[in-house]
Amino acid sequence: MNTKKILAAILSVAALLTMTACGAKTEPTATTAAPAAAVTTAPTEAAAEAPAAKKVTGSVCLAGSTSMQKLCEAMMESFEEAYPDITVTAEYTGSGAGLEALAGGKTDIGNSSRSLKDGEKEAGAVENVVAIDGIAVITDKANPVTDLTSEQLADVYTGKITNWKDLGGEDAAIVVIGREAGSGTRGAFEELMKIEDQCVYAQELDSTGGVLAKVAATPGSIGYVSLDVVDGTVAAIALNGVAPTEENIVAGSYKLSRPFVMATKGTIEEQNEAVKTWFQYIASDEGKAVIQGLGLILPQ
Amino acid sequence: MNHRTEGKPGHRHNTAEAVARALLFICAVAAIFAVCAITFYMFAKGLPALGKIGVKDLLFGTIWKPTASEPRFGIAYIILSSLVGTALSVALGVPLGLFTAVFLTEVSGKKTAALVEPAVELLAAIPSVIYGLVGMMVLNPAMYRLEKLIFAGSQTHQFTGGANLLSAVVVLAIMILPTVISVSASSLRAVPDSLRAASLALGASKMQTIFKVTVPAARSGILTGVVLGIGRALGEAMAINMVAGGSVNLPLPFHSVRFLTTQLVSEMGYAEGTHRQVLFTVGLVLYLFILAVNLILLKMRRKGEKGNG
């Protein structure tokens, strides 16, 4: 009983230390892990080969983009299973605020759902693209229109163009389908098209599957979904002549995509062990599975 | 025989009684506690947004842009959609249900009734998601053809692909049918045969008897069915979420609309901050409507009892 109590006390102290480590920027230390009788701080090469075998302790602090919340939470859940001794915390304050926190040394990683600006890079932030979010614009299969300019697409969604004949298609009404307010896909679509809060939706559906099914079943409809769910029941539209494929998105030529950046101050190699382990995990097969499981594209 | 004279079994009997009594009491308290807890929770969660945004802007505002840079939280169209949708579905469903009940109890032979009654019961047992699915795959495309016909060449109408108020009303009307039919049928059956016999003896035809004597005599029961139907229509979420389109608009037949229930269902997932609080207010409004419907029901039942007694 006594030994258990002592162990618990030491563990809770250790937990407290790791929790405060985030703001105070303490280097991960071997002593906090002692009660767990662990082999501490392994060389990174070995950790990459057998991720869960060696114990690395410390904390990783993330702050930034709200769009990356799902990615962060899924990654944290999976990561903490593999590395229970590393505490990961995340705040979702917006890309700009995250990068500011990074510059101010208040966080280990600044999350950004856009490429870094030159000023941010000059401040020492290094852009680590962990995933790419791609959105496909879809129509029903019978629709002869296969290509739109971004201007045309914006006009369709803001209600300026209401008939397919104005887009080189048949004389048929456009049924504008989108997602509900608060949806990440809707946020990204409107932001990338620069039509925030201006969209006039005929239907607002609350799931990706719903949009897919409705577009497939409704002649003359147009909708947007995550790229990975596009299947044979709908036709994906090329934007400015660029087809929504993974290759085009990775190459950066398809407009409706954005990088998910986990920026660090200095390169990953300059970070502490816990942060290095975090990035190694993201690059591992498990991490890739998490990214793909969320419908995101892996950067090359 | 001996047992009776011994004290113990009787004592045990008493203990069992007491335990059973306590158990029943606990069950009753659990139900009351649940109602009170839900009521308290809805008010506690729903009122803050009302104070924050203001009763006028929230309940009577018509612009719903919760995630805009300057967010607007007007739910007037949403409330209106729920009220109009429910009213129309009751207007459509009640006559249909009442006449079915009249047919079942007064007109049809036993064989036909034996066929129709289980069908009605099955209608009540179908999960609402099935109604939604059929509505989405069959009703919406049909409605879209009608929409194209009516609004052919219109420059101002926004085409919704058949997902509109009318589709929701049709689905709701079908969904309240079983309630209206079963409650009306049982109250029609409760009308004493002496009334019918007297009417027929006075020379009234069968239809005259039904509509001038039997139906008025069963009036309070039928009204109960109507109110129950209103409650069901007002509270339905799943089915109409799939067929109504889901954009916040003035509830006109061919507009894509959002109801109080579907508002909660579709936006609760990712809503944050004030947006989330307003959704609780939407829930509170819905809860108050349901409360009102139930109070009316309670009053009607009391009146019915008085009338009978």
Interface residues (C-beta under 8 A of the other chain):
Chain A: G159 T162 A173 I174 V175 V176 I177 E180 A181 G182 S183 G184 G187 E196 D197 V200 Y201 A202 Q203 E204 L205 D206 G210 A213 K214 A217 T218 P219 G220 S221
Chain B: W64 K65 P66 T67 A68 S69 M136 M137 N140 P141 Y144 K148 Q155 Q158 F159 T160 G161 G162 A163 N241 M242 G245 G246 S247 S256 R258 V265 S266 E267 G269 Y270 A271 E272 H275
